[in-house]
């Protein structure tokens, strides 16, 4: 079973990395991170904070977009190209196919987040005016290593990007230590972003199991908007909206995942709230994400199992 899941995951990752829309969103995300330098130059004595906040926000936003696009189109592409039929004629079960596609999409999202995160960490290090030469040198060396690896590994170029992104992100985390609290804000935000997109991706996989990519994307955007508005929906005043609407809104806030958990205030990410421990907060968020994703994937597997593919 694990071998089958790994095969489906790697194939999904390879297809996603080759998608032009992914490169387009990555380019826009990197451009947004670079544009934060322009915005930071306008601020007074808060340049690093502006870059960290805008960088974290852009990573979160574009990662959600990538999760929606890949989750909504990945399964449908297999059906449209009819590559799914020979796969399912083997010993592969439908729920294994769903889980494999999901894990492959998550791997792609991890690459996206790590590359963008490494870019923001490089910018923060340069802005700290410490280890500037080291940061620039390491960044150039990493890019050169990627180019060489892509040239050497002709048949497995797409698989090179995943370990390279992990190494690049890890190295820049060490180099960016002079960034201090801004590095912590970015790292905490990235961890929570991965937990959030795990839910979004699972929801998108669920909808794609029984609908078209367009409707899957629309439904997933709806889940995202309700999740980000969960706190507001739970506290709608009855005097203004009426009892019925307030109760419906409250019910939605309890049924849908509260995605506000994954965009906490800056003070929480810096550990400045005495009653909230940062790592405990991240752990609870990841556990919540795992439970929601598991539930959504279970329903997606059931829906896909009952779908007529003939």
C-alpha positions as YAML, in Angstrom:
chain: A
units: angstrom
residues:
- id: 1
  name: UNK
  ca: [0.00, 0.00, 0.00]
- id: 2
  name: UNK
  ca: [2.76, 2.46, 0.93]
- id: 3
  name: UNK
  ca: [4.56, 1.77, -2.34]
- id: 4
  name: UNK
  ca: [1.38, 2.49, -4.30]
- id: 5
  name: UNK
  ca: [0.77, 5.71, -2.35]
- id: 6
  name: UNK
  ca: [4.35, 6.81, -2.96]
- id: 7
  name: UNK
  ca: [4.07, 6.14, -6.69]
- id: 8
  name: UNK
  ca: [0.84, 8.13, -7.02]
- id: 9
  name: UNK
  ca: [2.24, 10.96, -4.86]
- id: 10
  name: UNK
  ca: [5.44, 11.29, -6.89]
- id: 11
  name: UNK
  ca: [3.54, 11.20, -10.17]
- id: 12
  name: UNK
  ca: [1.14, 13.89, -8.91]
- id: 13
  name: UNK
  ca: [4.05, 16.02, -7.73]
- id: 14
  name: UNK
  ca: [5.79, 15.67, -11.10]
- id: 15
  name: UNK
  ca: [2.67, 16.72, -13.00]
- id: 16
  name: UNK
  ca: [2.05, 19.67, -10.68]
- id: 17
  name: UNK
  ca: [5.61, 20.97, -10.94]
- id: 18
  name: UNK
  ca: [5.35, 20.90, -14.71]
- id: 19
  name: UNK
  ca: [2.14, 22.95, -14.69]
- id: 20
  name: UNK
  ca: [2.59, 26.45, -16.05]
- id: 21
  name: UNK
  ca: [0.05, 27.93, -13.66]
- id: 22
  name: UNK
  ca: [2.24, 26.88, -10.73]
- id: 23
  name: UNK
  ca: [5.25, 28.69, -12.15]
- id: 24
  name: UNK
  ca: [3.08, 31.72, -12.80]
- id: 25
  name: UNK
  ca: [1.83, 31.85, -9.22]
- id: 26
  name: UNK
  ca: [5.34, 31.26, -7.89]
- id: 27
  name: UNK
  ca: [6.67, 34.13, -10.01]
- id: 28
  name: UNK
  ca: [3.91, 36.43, -8.74]
- id: 29
  name: UNK
  ca: [4.58, 35.36, -5.14]
- id: 30
  name: UNK
  ca: [8.31, 36.04, -5.48]
- id: 31
  name: UNK
  ca: [7.58, 39.38, -7.13]
- id: 32
  name: UNK
  ca: [5.27, 40.29, -4.24]
- id: 33
  name: UNK
  ca: [8.00, 39.40, -1.75]
- id: 34
  name: UNK
  ca: [10.45, 41.57, -3.66]
- id: 35
  name: UNK
  ca: [7.89, 44.39, -3.86]
- id: 36
  name: UNK
  ca: [7.77, 44.41, -0.07]
- id: 37
  name: UNK
  ca: [11.15, 46.15, -0.23]
- id: 38
  name: UNK
  ca: [9.51, 49.08, -1.98]
- id: 39
  name: UNK
  ca: [6.78, 49.29, 0.65]
- id: 40
  name: UNK
  ca: [9.34, 48.90, 3.43]
- id: 41
  name: UNK
  ca: [11.37, 51.83, 2.11]
- id: 42
  name: UNK
  ca: [8.39, 54.10, 2.77]
- id: 43
  name: UNK
  ca: [8.04, 53.07, 6.41]
- id: 44
  name: UNK
  ca: [10.08, 54.60, 9.19]
- id: 45
  name: UNK
  ca: [12.29, 52.23, 11.21]
- id: 46
  name: UNK
  ca: [10.02, 49.27, 10.51]
- id: 47
  name: UNK
  ca: [11.46, 48.00, 7.24]
- id: 48
  name: UNK
  ca: [12.10, 44.46, 8.44]
- id: 49
  name: UNK
  ca: [8.68, 44.20, 10.04]
- id: 50
  name: UNK
  ca: [6.98, 45.29, 6.82]
- id: 51
  name: UNK
  ca: [8.93, 42.74, 4.77]
- id: 52
  name: UNK
  ca: [8.19, 39.94, 7.24]
- id: 53
  name: UNK
  ca: [4.48, 40.75, 7.48]
- id: 54
  name: UNK
  ca: [3.98, 41.20, 3.75]
- id: 55
  name: UNK
  ca: [6.08, 38.14, 3.01]
- id: 56
  name: UNK
  ca: [4.08, 35.98, 5.41]
- id: 57
  name: UNK
  ca: [0.79, 37.31, 4.04]
- id: 58
  name: UNK
  ca: [1.78, 36.71, 0.41]
- id: 59
  name: UNK
  ca: [2.98, 33.18, 1.15]
- id: 60
  name: UNK
  ca: [-0.33, 32.41, 2.86]
- id: 61
  name: UNK
  ca: [-2.47, 33.90, 0.08]
- id: 62
  name: UNK
  ca: [-0.65, 32.35, -2.87]
- id: 63
  name: UNK
  ca: [-0.32, 28.98, -1.16]
- id: 64
  name: UNK
  ca: [-4.10, 28.90, -0.75]
- id: 65
  name: UNK
  ca: [-4.53, 29.77, -4.44]
- id: 66
  name: UNK
  ca: [-2.14, 26.99, -5.45]
- id: 67
  name: UNK
  ca: [-3.98, 24.52, -3.20]
- id: 68
  name: UNK
  ca: [-7.31, 25.42, -4.79]
- id: 69
  name: UNK
  ca: [-6.02, 25.24, -8.36]
- id: 70
  name: UNK
  ca: [-4.10, 21.98, -7.98]
- id: 71
  name: UNK
  ca: [-6.76, 20.29, -5.87]
- id: 72
  name: UNK
  ca: [-9.55, 21.24, -8.27]
- id: 73
  name: UNK
  ca: [-7.76, 20.19, -11.46]
- id: 74
  name: UNK
  ca: [-5.54, 17.26, -10.49]
- id: 75
  name: UNK
  ca: [-8.21, 14.56, -10.36]
- id: 76
  name: UNK
  ca: [-10.20, 15.96, -13.28]
- id: 77
  name: UNK
  ca: [-7.10, 15.94, -15.49]
- id: 78
  name: UNK
  ca: [-6.70, 12.20, -14.88]
- id: 79
  name: UNK
  ca: [-10.32, 11.63, -15.92]
- id: 80
  name: UNK
  ca: [-10.14, 13.90, -18.95]
- id: 81
  name: UNK
  ca: [-6.94, 12.32, -20.30]
- id: 82
  name: UNK
  ca: [-8.26, 8.87, -19.36]
- id: 83
  name: UNK
  ca: [-4.99, 8.02, -17.61]
- id: 84
  name: UNK
  ca: [-6.96, 6.99, -14.55]
- id: 85
  name: UNK
  ca: [-8.53, 3.89, -16.08]
- id: 86
  name: UNK
  ca: [-5.38, 1.77, -16.55]
- id: 87
  name: UNK
  ca: [-4.25, 2.76, -13.06]
- id: 88
  name: UNK
  ca: [-7.45, 1.60, -11.38]
- id: 89
  name: UNK
  ca: [-7.45, -1.68, -13.29]
- id: 90
  name: UNK
  ca: [-4.46, -2.69, -11.21]
- id: 91
  name: UNK
  ca: [-4.53, -3.43, -7.49]
- id: 92
  name: UNK
  ca: [-4.83, 0.25, -6.65]
- id: 93
  name: UNK
  ca: [-7.96, 1.14, -4.72]
- id: 94
  name: UNK
  ca: [-9.80, 4.39, -5.25]
- id: 95
  name: UNK
  ca: [-9.19, 5.71, -1.74]
- id: 96
  name: UNK
  ca: [-5.46, 5.06, -2.20]
- id: 97
  name: UNK
  ca: [-5.57, 7.08, -5.39]
- id: 98
  name: UNK
  ca: [-7.27, 10.00, -3.60]
- id: 99
  name: UNK
  ca: [-4.78, 9.95, -0.72]
- id: 100
  name: UNK
  ca: [-1.84, 9.66, -3.11]
- id: 101
  name: UNK
  ca: [-3.02, 12.65, -5.15]
- id: 102
  name: UNK
  ca: [-3.48, 14.60, -1.93]
- id: 103
  name: UNK
  ca: [0.02, 13.84, -0.63]
- id: 104
  name: UNK
  ca: [1.57, 14.73, -3.98]
- id: 105
  name: UNK
  ca: [-0.26, 18.05, -3.99]
- id: 106
  name: UNK
  ca: [0.91, 18.75, -0.44]
- id: 107
  name: UNK
  ca: [4.50, 18.06, -1.49]
- id: 108
  name: UNK
  ca: [4.12, 20.61, -4.28]
- id: 109
  name: UNK
  ca: [2.71, 23.14, -1.83]
- id: 110
  name: UNK
  ca: [5.63, 22.53, 0.51]
- id: 111
  name: UNK
  ca: [8.07, 23.31, -2.31]
- id: 112
  name: UNK
  ca: [6.15, 26.48, -3.14]
- id: 113
  name: UNK
  ca: [6.15, 27.67, 0.48]
- id: 114
  name: UNK
  ca: [9.81, 26.82, 1.10]
- id: 115
  name: UNK
  ca: [11.08, 28.60, -2.02]
- id: 116
  name: UNK
  ca: [9.09, 31.74, -1.25]
- id: 117
  name: UNK
  ca: [10.09, 31.54, 2.42]
- id: 118
  name: UNK
  ca: [13.77, 31.22, 1.57]
- id: 119
  name: UNK
  ca: [13.47, 34.31, -0.63]
- id: 120
  name: UNK
  ca: [11.92, 36.38, 2.17]
- id: 121
  name: UNK
  ca: [14.55, 35.15, 4.64]
- id: 122
  name: UNK
  ca: [17.28, 36.30, 2.25]
- id: 123
  name: UNK
  ca: [15.69, 39.74, 2.03]
- id: 124
  name: UNK
  ca: [15.39, 39.97, 5.82]
- id: 125
  name: UNK
  ca: [19.05, 39.03, 6.27]
- id: 126
  name: UNK
  ca: [20.17, 41.73, 3.85]
- id: 127
  name: UNK
  ca: [17.95, 44.27, 5.62]
- id: 128
  name: UNK
  ca: [19.51, 43.40, 8.99]
- id: 129
  name: UNK
  ca: [22.87, 44.68, 7.63]
- id: 130
  name: UNK
  ca: [24.56, 41.62, 9.11]
- id: 131
  name: UNK
  ca: [25.90, 38.68, 7.14]
- id: 132
  name: UNK
  ca: [24.92, 40.48, 3.95]
- id: 133
  name: UNK
  ca: [27.79, 39.01, 1.95]
- id: 134
  name: UNK
  ca: [27.13, 35.56, 3.37]
- id: 135
  name: UNK
  ca: [23.41, 35.73, 2.57]
- id: 136
  name: UNK
  ca: [23.97, 36.88, -1.01]
- id: 137
  name: UNK
  ca: [26.76, 34.35, -1.55]
- id: 138
  name: UNK
  ca: [24.71, 31.47, -0.17]
- id: 139
  name: UNK
  ca: [21.68, 32.47, -2.25]
- id: 140
  name: UNK
  ca: [23.74, 32.59, -5.45]
- id: 141
  name: UNK
  ca: [25.40, 29.27, -4.59]
- id: 142
  name: UNK
  ca: [22.00, 27.66, -4.04]
- id: 143
  name: UNK
  ca: [20.71, 28.92, -7.38]
- id: 144
  name: UNK
  ca: [23.86, 27.70, -9.12]
- id: 145
  name: UNK
  ca: [23.50, 24.29, -7.45]
- id: 146
  name: UNK
  ca: [19.92, 24.06, -8.69]
- id: 147
  name: UNK
  ca: [20.95, 24.90, -12.25]
- id: 148
  name: UNK
  ca: [23.70, 22.27, -12.20]
- id: 149
  name: UNK
  ca: [21.37, 19.66, -10.71]
- id: 150
  name: UNK
  ca: [18.73, 20.36, -13.36]
- id: 151
  name: UNK
  ca: [21.32, 19.97, -16.12]
- id: 152
  name: UNK
  ca: [22.78, 16.76, -14.71]
- id: 153
  name: UNK
  ca: [19.48, 15.09, -13.79]
- id: 154
  name: UNK
  ca: [17.84, 15.17, -17.20]
- id: 155
  name: UNK
  ca: [15.31, 12.43, -16.55]
- id: 156
  name: UNK
  ca: [14.39, 13.43, -13.00]
- id: 157
  name: UNK
  ca: [14.54, 17.21, -13.06]
- id: 158
  name: UNK
  ca: [11.21, 17.69, -11.35]
- id: 159
  name: UNK
  ca: [12.27, 15.57, -8.38]
- id: 160
  name: UNK
  ca: [15.41, 17.66, -7.87]
- id: 161
  name: UNK
  ca: [13.40, 20.71, -6.84]
- id: 162
  name: UNK
  ca: [11.88, 19.12, -3.72]
- id: 163
  name: UNK
  ca: [15.12, 18.34, -1.81]
- id: 164
  name: UNK
  ca: [16.72, 21.52, -3.14]
- id: 165
  name: UNK
  ca: [13.87, 23.64, -1.75]
- id: 166
  name: UNK
  ca: [14.18, 21.93, 1.65]
- id: 167
  name: UNK
  ca: [17.95, 22.49, 1.76]
- id: 168
  name: UNK
  ca: [17.64, 26.09, 0.58]
- id: 169
  name: UNK
  ca: [15.02, 26.87, 3.19]
- id: 170
  name: UNK
  ca: [16.99, 25.19, 5.99]
- id: 171
  name: UNK
  ca: [20.22, 26.97, 5.09]
- id: 172
  name: UNK
  ca: [18.55, 30.37, 4.86]
- id: 173
  name: UNK
  ca: [16.89, 29.79, 8.23]
- id: 174
  name: UNK
  ca: [20.36, 29.48, 9.75]
- id: 175
  name: UNK
  ca: [21.82, 32.40, 7.82]
- id: 176
  name: UNK
  ca: [18.86, 34.66, 8.70]
- id: 177
  name: UNK
  ca: [19.44, 34.49, 12.47]
- id: 178
  name: UNK
  ca: [20.24, 38.26, 12.60]
- id: 179
  name: UNK
  ca: [16.63, 38.91, 11.54]
- id: 180
  name: UNK
  ca: [15.60, 37.93, 15.08]
- id: 181
  name: UNK
  ca: [11.87, 38.23, 15.78]
- id: 182
  name: UNK
  ca: [11.01, 38.81, 12.13]
- id: 183
  name: UNK
  ca: [12.44, 35.41, 11.28]
- id: 184
  name: UNK
  ca: [10.27, 33.87, 13.98]
- id: 185
  name: UNK
  ca: [7.16, 35.59, 12.63]
- id: 186
  name: UNK
  ca: [7.86, 34.24, 9.16]
- id: 187
  name: UNK
  ca: [8.63, 30.69, 10.30]
- id: 188
  name: UNK
  ca: [5.56, 30.42, 12.53]
- id: 189
  name: UNK
  ca: [3.38, 31.84, 9.76]
- id: 190
  name: UNK
  ca: [4.78, 29.34, 7.25]
- id: 191
  name: UNK
  ca: [4.07, 26.37, 9.53]
- id: 192
  name: UNK
  ca: [0.52, 27.55, 10.08]
- id: 193
  name: UNK
  ca: [0.12, 28.20, 6.36]
- id: 194
  name: UNK
  ca: [1.02, 24.59, 5.59]
- id: 195
  name: UNK
  ca: [-1.55, 23.44, 8.15]
- id: 196
  name: UNK
  ca: [-4.19, 25.69, 6.58]
- id: 197
  name: UNK
  ca: [-3.54, 24.61, 2.99]
- id: 198
  name: UNK
  ca: [-3.71, 20.98, 4.13]
- id: 199
  name: UNK
  ca: [-7.38, 21.62, 4.94]
- id: 200
  name: UNK
  ca: [-7.99, 23.66, 1.78]
- id: 201
  name: UNK
  ca: [-6.39, 21.01, -0.40]
- id: 202
  name: UNK
  ca: [-8.46, 18.24, 1.22]
- id: 203
  name: UNK
  ca: [-11.64, 20.25, 0.69]
- id: 204
  name: UNK
  ca: [-10.71, 20.82, -2.95]
- id: 205
  name: UNK
  ca: [-10.07, 17.09, -3.42]
- id: 206
  name: UNK
  ca: [-13.48, 16.35, -1.92]
- id: 207
  name: UNK
  ca: [-15.31, 18.62, -4.34]
- id: 208
  name: UNK
  ca: [-13.28, 17.44, -7.33]
- id: 209
  name: UNK
  ca: [-14.37, 13.86, -6.57]
- id: 210
  name: UNK
  ca: [-17.88, 14.64, -7.81]
- id: 211
  name: UNK
  ca: [-17.80, 17.96, -9.71]
- id: 212
  name: UNK
  ca: [-15.97, 19.89, -12.41]
- id: 213
  name: UNK
  ca: [-12.83, 21.97, -11.74]
- id: 214
  name: UNK
  ca: [-14.79, 25.23, -11.92]
- id: 215
  name: UNK
  ca: [-17.35, 24.19, -9.34]
- id: 216
  name: UNK
  ca: [-14.67, 22.55, -7.21]
- id: 217
  name: UNK
  ca: [-12.77, 25.83, -7.12]
- id: 218
  name: UNK
  ca: [-15.92, 27.82, -6.32]
- id: 219
  name: UNK
  ca: [-16.91, 25.47, -3.49]
- id: 220
  name: UNK
  ca: [-13.38, 25.53, -2.07]
- id: 221
  name: UNK
  ca: [-13.23, 29.31, -2.17]
- id: 222
  name: UNK
  ca: [-16.52, 29.29, -0.27]
- id: 223
  name: UNK
  ca: [-15.02, 27.03, 2.40]
- id: 224
  name: UNK
  ca: [-12.02, 29.35, 2.64]
- id: 225
  name: UNK
  ca: [-14.14, 32.49, 2.97]
- id: 226
  name: UNK
  ca: [-16.43, 30.95, 5.60]
- id: 227
  name: UNK
  ca: [-13.43, 29.60, 7.48]
- id: 228
  name: UNK
  ca: [-11.68, 32.96, 7.53]
- id: 229
  name: UNK
  ca: [-14.95, 34.61, 8.64]
- id: 230
  name: UNK
  ca: [-15.68, 32.02, 11.32]
- id: 231
  name: UNK
  ca: [-15.20, 34.35, 14.29]
- id: 232
  name: UNK
  ca: [-17.37, 37.02, 12.69]
- id: 233
  name: UNK
  ca: [-20.14, 34.55, 11.85]
- id: 234
  name: UNK
  ca: [-20.16, 33.21, 15.40]
- id: 235
  name: UNK
  ca: [-20.76, 36.69, 16.80]
- id: 236
  name: UNK
  ca: [-23.36, 38.16, 14.43]
- id: 237
  name: UNK
  ca: [-25.71, 40.40, 16.46]
- id: 238
  name: UNK
  ca: [-29.30, 39.17, 16.48]
- id: 239
  name: UNK
  ca: [-30.69, 42.70, 16.62]
- id: 240
  name: UNK
  ca: [-29.16, 43.55, 13.28]
- id: 241
  name: UNK
  ca: [-29.46, 40.26, 11.35]
- id: 242
  name: UNK
  ca: [-32.31, 38.50, 13.12]
- id: 243
  name: UNK
  ca: [-32.42, 35.28, 15.11]
- id: 244
  name: UNK
  ca: [-32.57, 32.91, 12.12]
- id: 245
  name: UNK
  ca: [-29.60, 34.33, 10.24]
- id: 246
  name: UNK
  ca: [-27.55, 34.61, 13.42]
- id: 247
  name: UNK
  ca: [-28.19, 30.96, 14.28]
- id: 248
  name: UNK
  ca: [-27.37, 29.81, 10.76]
- id: 249
  name: UNK
  ca: [-24.16, 31.82, 10.83]
- id: 250
  name: UNK
  ca: [-23.28, 30.38, 14.23]
- id: 251
  name: UNK
  ca: [-23.91, 26.87, 12.94]
- id: 252
  name: UNK
  ca: [-21.66, 27.46, 9.93]
- id: 253
  name: UNK
  ca: [-18.89, 28.73, 12.20]
- id: 254
  name: UNK
  ca: [-19.03, 25.46, 14.14]
- id: 255
  name: UNK
  ca: [-19.25, 23.12, 11.15]
- id: 256
  name: UNK
  ca: [-16.61, 24.74, 8.94]
- id: 257
  name: UNK
  ca: [-12.97, 24.80, 10.05]
- id: 258
  name: UNK
  ca: [-11.94, 28.01, 11.78]
- id: 259
  name: UNK
  ca: [-9.14, 29.17, 9.49]
- id: 260
  name: UNK
  ca: [-8.51, 32.26, 11.60]
- id: 261
  name: UNK
  ca: [-6.46, 29.95, 13.80]
- id: 262
  name: UNK
  ca: [-3.82, 29.92, 11.06]
- id: 263
  name: UNK
  ca: [-3.48, 33.70, 10.83]
- id: 264
  name: UNK
  ca: [-2.91, 34.68, 14.47]
- id: 265
  name: UNK
  ca: [-1.92, 38.16, 15.64]
- id: 266
  name: UNK
  ca: [1.75, 39.08, 15.57]
- id: 267
  name: UNK
  ca: [1.96, 39.01, 19.36]
- id: 268
  name: UNK
  ca: [0.95, 35.34, 19.40]
- id: 269
  name: UNK
  ca: [3.60, 34.40, 16.83]
- id: 270
  name: UNK
  ca: [6.26, 36.19, 18.87]
- id: 271
  name: UNK
  ca: [5.19, 34.53, 22.10]
- id: 272
  name: UNK
  ca: [4.26, 37.85, 23.70]
- id: 273
  name: UNK
  ca: [0.88, 36.60, 24.95]
- id: 274
  name: UNK
  ca: [1.54, 35.01, 28.37]
- id: 275
  name: UNK
  ca: [-1.32, 32.52, 28.28]
- id: 276
  name: UNK
  ca: [-0.47, 31.27, 24.76]
- id: 277
  name: UNK
  ca: [2.64, 29.18, 24.17]
- id: 278
  name: UNK
  ca: [3.79, 29.41, 20.54]
- id: 279
  name: UNK
  ca: [4.63, 25.75, 19.98]
- id: 280
  name: UNK
  ca: [1.52, 24.56, 21.78]
- id: 281
  name: UNK
  ca: [-0.52, 26.87, 19.57]
- id: 282
  name: UNK
  ca: [1.14, 25.48, 16.44]
- id: 283
  name: UNK
  ca: [0.64, 21.92, 17.67]
- id: 284
  name: UNK
  ca: [-3.07, 22.45, 18.26]
- id: 285
  name: UNK
  ca: [-3.43, 24.06, 14.85]
- id: 286
  name: UNK
  ca: [-1.66, 21.16, 13.14]
- id: 287
  name: UNK
  ca: [-3.76, 18.60, 15.03]
- id: 288
  name: UNK
  ca: [-6.93, 20.43, 14.04]
- id: 289
  name: UNK
  ca: [-5.72, 20.49, 10.44]
- id: 290
  name: UNK
  ca: [-4.94, 16.76, 10.47]
- id: 291
  name: UNK
  ca: [-8.38, 15.85, 11.82]
- id: 292
  name: UNK
  ca: [-10.25, 18.02, 9.30]
- id: 293
  name: UNK
  ca: [-8.10, 16.80, 6.40]
- id: 294
  name: UNK
  ca: [-8.59, 13.16, 7.40]
- id: 295
  name: UNK
  ca: [-12.36, 13.64, 7.59]
- id: 296
  name: UNK
  ca: [-12.53, 15.43, 4.25]
- id: 297
  name: UNK
  ca: [-10.37, 12.80, 2.55]
- id: 298
  name: UNK
  ca: [-12.53, 10.02, 3.98]
- id: 299
  name: UNK
  ca: [-15.64, 11.64, 2.52]
- id: 300
  name: UNK
  ca: [-13.81, 12.29, -0.77]
- id: 301
  name: UNK
  ca: [-12.78, 8.64, -0.98]
- id: 302
  name: UNK
  ca: [-16.35, 7.53, -0.36]
- id: 303
  name: UNK
  ca: [-17.71, 9.91, -3.00]
- id: 304
  name: UNK
  ca: [-15.08, 8.86, -5.54]
- id: 305
  name: UNK
  ca: [-15.74, 5.19, -4.83]
- id: 306
  name: UNK
  ca: [-19.41, 5.64, -5.70]
- id: 307
  name: UNK
  ca: [-18.69, 7.71, -8.81]
- id: 308
  name: UNK
  ca: [-19.42, 6.05, -12.13]
- id: 309
  name: UNK
  ca: [-16.29, 6.37, -14.28]
- id: 310
  name: UNK
  ca: [-17.71, 4.69, -17.36]
...
